[in-house]
Amino acid sequence: MSTPWDARTYDESSRPQQVWASAVLARLDGIAPDATVLDVGCGTGRVTEELLRLVPEGRVLALDASAEMVELARQRLGDRAEVWRQDVLELALDEPVDAIVSTAALHWVPDHVLLWRRLAAALRPAGVLEAQCGGAGNIDRVRVVIEAVAEELAPELAGWSPWVFAAPDETERRLRDAGFAESRCWLEERATEPDDVSAFVRTSILPAHLARLAPERREPFAAAVVARVRLPLDYVRLNVSARR
């Protein structure tokens, strides 16, 4: 099932994601100015825009599975980057890239074994991967709230999750099996207080849940979750640094 995203509201409420992304981009320090970089799960293109500044003589590619996100990213980036809609599990580039970046996206991908294989195949030998996504323990308290609301208002969602929140050790094993020569993975707790909690929960946490409900049931479900969550939101990020 394709998940519809409120890209405009996501863009306006995504300050936490931009903060997390800055640390990932800092790990690209020293990248060649003429490098070709792929942004996986580019969202509305804010991080892609920062990548353009890192490789002023290079080429930036960006993909996202959401048509709404891609549309807004294209508006933001114009012809400065090549942006297209694609499921990363179907990724097959004509030519490998020098670096892959992904922030706040890969936990939405259901098959992490195939995910890392696809990304390894997209990298040239010695190419680098710098990524960050939800990791083991991510939003545990929020998930308890979602489960309680689901049991009351949407029993068909009880026990269901759209996310893969992986641990460092299993991710390093998957990277090795996918063909990466070097990798380092670690978790980082990032307690988060969004500027607009309601907008953030609706657009960064609940899109896949809401997509499974009839339109008239979405707002009661979202409102009940927003009413019960407590700040700070208990975010845990899985960081991945790897070399092909």
URVENHU-V574865 format. One record per run of one state. SS is the DSSP state (H for helix, E for strand, - for the rest). FROM is the first residue (numbers start at 1). LEN is the number of residues. If there is no record, write none. Layout:
# URVENHU-V574865
ss-><SS:SS>
from-><FROM:FROM>
len-><LEN:LEN>
This chain:
# URVENHU-V574865
ss-><-:H:-:H:-:E:-:H:-:E:-:H:-:E:-:H:-:E:-:H:-:H:E:-:H:-:H:-:E:-:H:-:E:-:H:-:H:-:H:-:E:->
from-><1:7:14:15:27:36:41:46:55:59:65:67:81:82:86:88:91:97:104:106:109:112:123:136:140:154:155:158:166:167:168:179:182:193:197:206:207:212:215:229:233:244>
len-><6:7:1:12:9:5:5:9:4:6:2:14:1:4:2:3:6:7:2:3:3:11:13:4:14:1:3:8:1:1:11:3:11:4:9:1:5:3:14:4:11:1>
